């Protein structure tokens, strides 16, 4: 699953990135 750069940045800003993204 490939996410847009904006989504990747959003996850990286979280204290704990989700292990499973659907």
N, CA, C and O atoms as a Tripos MOL2 file, in Angstrom:
@<TRIPOS>MOLECULE
protein
   88    87    22     0     0
PROTEIN
NO_CHARGES

@<TRIPOS>ATOM
      1 N           0.8480   -1.2010    0.0000 N.3       1 UNK1
      2 CA          0.0000    0.0000    0.0000 C.3       1 UNK1
      3 C           0.8790    1.2440    0.0000 C.2       1 UNK1
      4 O           1.6890    1.4390    0.9060 O.2       1 UNK1
      5 N           0.7170    2.0760   -1.0100 N.am      2 UNK2
      6 CA          1.5290    3.2890   -1.1190 C.3       2 UNK2
      7 C           0.6830    4.5020   -0.7600 C.2       2 UNK2
      8 O          -0.3830    4.7260   -1.3340 O.2       2 UNK2
      9 N           1.1780    5.2820    0.2020 N.am      3 UNK3
     10 CA          0.4400    6.4730    0.6260 C.3       3 UNK3
     11 C           1.0700    7.7190    0.0330 C.2       3 UNK3
     12 O           2.2750    7.7550   -0.2150 O.2       3 UNK3
     13 N           0.2510    8.7470   -0.1950 N.am      4 UNK4
     14 CA          0.7680   10.0330   -0.6740 C.3       4 UNK4
     15 C           1.7400   10.6210    0.3430 C.2       4 UNK4
     16 O           1.6820   10.2760    1.5230 O.2       4 UNK4
     17 N           2.6170   11.4870   -0.0920 N.am      5 UNK5
     18 CA          3.6140   12.0960    0.7910 C.3       5 UNK5
     19 C           2.9480   12.7710    1.9820 C.2       5 UNK5
     20 O           3.4600   12.7190    3.1010 O.2       5 UNK5
     21 N           1.8110   13.4020    1.7380 N.am      6 UNK6
     22 CA          1.1060   14.0980    2.8200 C.3       6 UNK6
     23 C           0.6770   13.1100    3.9020 C.2       6 UNK6
     24 O           0.7620   13.4070    5.0940 O.2       6 UNK6
     25 N           0.2190   11.9370    3.4790 N.am      7 UNK7
     26 CA         -0.2080   10.9240    4.4450 C.3       7 UNK7
     27 C           0.9880   10.3920    5.2240 C.2       7 UNK7
     28 O           0.9060   10.2080    6.4390 O.2       7 UNK7
     29 N           2.0930   10.1440    4.5340 N.am      8 UNK8
     30 CA          3.3090    9.6560    5.1940 C.3       8 UNK8
     31 C           3.7720   10.6610    6.2420 C.2       8 UNK8
     32 O           4.1390   10.2830    7.3550 O.2       8 UNK8
     33 N           3.7520   11.9290    5.8860 N.am      9 UNK9
     34 CA          4.1630   12.9760    6.8300 C.3       9 UNK9
     35 C           3.2370   12.9820    8.0320 C.2       9 UNK9
     36 O           3.6820   13.1520    9.1670 O.2       9 UNK9
     37 N           1.9520   12.7990    7.7830 N.am     10 UNK10
     38 CA          0.9680   12.7850    8.8670 C.3      10 UNK10
     39 C           1.2850   11.6650    9.8530 C.2      10 UNK10
     40 O           1.2730   11.8770   11.0650 O.2      10 UNK10
     41 N           1.5680   10.4780    9.3330 N.am     11 UNK11
     42 CA          1.8700    9.3380   10.2110 C.3      11 UNK11
     43 C           3.1660    9.5840   10.9670 C.2      11 UNK11
     44 O           3.2680    9.2370   12.1430 O.2      11 UNK11
     45 N           4.1440   10.1690   10.3210 N.am     12 UNK12
     46 CA          5.4440   10.4050   10.9580 C.3      12 UNK12
     47 C           5.3160   11.4070   12.1030 C.2      12 UNK12
     48 O           6.1350   11.4010   13.0220 O.2      12 UNK12
     49 N           4.3050   12.2600   12.0550 N.am     13 UNK13
     50 CA          4.1300   13.2750   13.0850 C.3      13 UNK13
     51 C           3.4540   12.6940   14.3270 C.2      13 UNK13
     52 O           3.4330   13.3300   15.3810 O.2      13 UNK13
     53 N           2.9000   11.4840   14.2010 N.am     14 UNK14
     54 CA          2.2350   10.8640   15.3470 C.3      14 UNK14
     55 C           3.2790   10.3000   16.3090 C.2      14 UNK14
     56 O           4.3250    9.8150   15.8800 O.2      14 UNK14
     57 N           2.9930   10.3650   17.6130 N.am     15 UNK15
     58 CA          3.8990    9.8160   18.6200 C.3      15 UNK15
     59 C           4.0920    8.3150   18.4090 C.2      15 UNK15
     60 O           5.1970    7.7940   18.5610 O.2      15 UNK15
     61 N           3.0050    7.6280   18.0580 N.am     16 UNK16
     62 CA          3.0960    6.1950   17.7660 C.3      16 UNK16
     63 C           2.3720    5.8890   16.4720 C.2      16 UNK16
     64 O           1.1450    5.7890   16.4590 O.2      16 UNK16
     65 N           3.1110    5.7370   15.3810 N.am     17 UNK17
     66 CA          2.4960    5.4350   14.0860 C.3      17 UNK17
     67 C           1.7560    4.1000   14.1630 C.2      17 UNK17
     68 O           2.2400    3.1670   14.8040 O.2      17 UNK17
     69 N           0.6140    3.9950   13.5340 N.am     18 UNK18
     70 CA         -0.1590    2.7460   13.5290 C.3      18 UNK18
     71 C           0.6270    1.6210   12.8630 C.2      18 UNK18
     72 O           1.2560    1.8310   11.8260 O.2      18 UNK18
     73 N           0.5950    0.4500   13.4460 N.am     19 UNK19
     74 CA          1.3260   -0.6880   12.8850 C.3      19 UNK19
     75 C           0.5780   -1.2630   11.6800 C.2      19 UNK19
     76 O           1.1830   -1.8090   10.7570 O.2      19 UNK19
     77 N          -0.7490   -1.1280   11.7080 N.am     20 UNK20
     78 CA         -1.5480   -1.6520   10.5980 C.3      20 UNK20
     79 C          -2.4560   -0.5610   10.0620 C.2      20 UNK20
     80 O          -3.3350   -0.0660   10.7680 O.2      20 UNK20
     81 N          -2.2380   -0.1910    8.8050 N.am     21 UNK21
     82 CA         -3.0690    0.8440    8.1890 C.3      21 UNK21
     83 C          -3.9150    0.2120    7.0980 C.2      21 UNK21
     84 O          -3.4020   -0.4560    6.2000 O.2      21 UNK21
     85 N          -5.1930    0.4280    7.1890 N.am     22 UNK22
     86 CA         -6.0690   -0.1640    6.1760 C.3      22 UNK22
     87 C          -6.5930    0.9040    5.2350 C.2      22 UNK22
     88 O          -7.3490    0.5970    4.3130 O.2      22 UNK22
@<TRIPOS>BOND
     1     1     2 1
     2     2     3 1
     3     3     4 2
     4     3     5 am
     5     5     6 1
     6     6     7 1
     7     7     8 2
     8     7     9 am
     9     9    10 1
    10    10    11 1
    11    11    12 2
    12    11    13 am
    13    13    14 1
    14    14    15 1
    15    15    16 2
    16    15    17 am
    17    17    18 1
    18    18    19 1
    19    19    20 2
    20    19    21 am
    21    21    22 1
    22    22    23 1
    23    23    24 2
    24    23    25 am
    25    25    26 1
    26    26    27 1
    27    27    28 2
    28    27    29 am
    29    29    30 1
    30    30    31 1
    31    31    32 2
    32    31    33 am
    33    33    34 1
    34    34    35 1
    35    35    36 2
    36    35    37 am
    37    37    38 1
    38    38    39 1
    39    39    40 2
    40    39    41 am
    41    41    42 1
    42    42    43 1
    43    43    44 2
    44    43    45 am
    45    45    46 1
    46    46    47 1
    47    47    48 2
    48    47    49 am
    49    49    50 1
    50    50    51 1
    51    51    52 2
    52    51    53 am
    53    53    54 1
    54    54    55 1
    55    55    56 2
    56    55    57 am
    57    57    58 1
    58    58    59 1
    59    59    60 2
    60    59    61 am
    61    61    62 1
    62    62    63 1
    63    63    64 2
    64    63    65 am
    65    65    66 1
    66    66    67 1
    67    67    68 2
    68    67    69 am
    69    69    70 1
    70    70    71 1
    71    71    72 2
    72    71    73 am
    73    73    74 1
    74    74    75 1
    75    75    76 2
    76    75    77 am
    77    77    78 1
    78    78    79 1
    79    79    80 2
    80    79    81 am
    81    81    82 1
    82    82    83 1
    83    83    84 2
    84    83    85 am
    85    85    86 1
    86    86    87 1
    87    87    88 2
@<TRIPOS>SUBSTRUCTURE
     1 UNK1         2 RESIDUE 1 A UNK
     2 UNK2         6 RESIDUE 1 A UNK
     3 UNK3        10 RESIDUE 1 A UNK
     4 UNK4        14 RESIDUE 1 A UNK
     5 UNK5        18 RESIDUE 1 A UNK
     6 UNK6        22 RESIDUE 1 A UNK
     7 UNK7        26 RESIDUE 1 A UNK
     8 UNK8        30 RESIDUE 1 A UNK
     9 UNK9        34 RESIDUE 1 A UNK
    10 UNK10       38 RESIDUE 1 A UNK
    11 UNK11       42 RESIDUE 1 A UNK
    12 UNK12       46 RESIDUE 1 A UNK
    13 UNK13       50 RESIDUE 1 A UNK
    14 UNK14       54 RESIDUE 1 A UNK
    15 UNK15       58 RESIDUE 1 A UNK
    16 UNK16       62 RESIDUE 1 A UNK
    17 UNK17       66 RESIDUE 1 A UNK
    18 UNK18       70 RESIDUE 1 A UNK
    19 UNK19       74 RESIDUE 1 A UNK
    20 UNK20       78 RESIDUE 1 A UNK
    21 UNK21       82 RESIDUE 1 A UNK
    22 UNK22       86 RESIDUE 1 A UNK
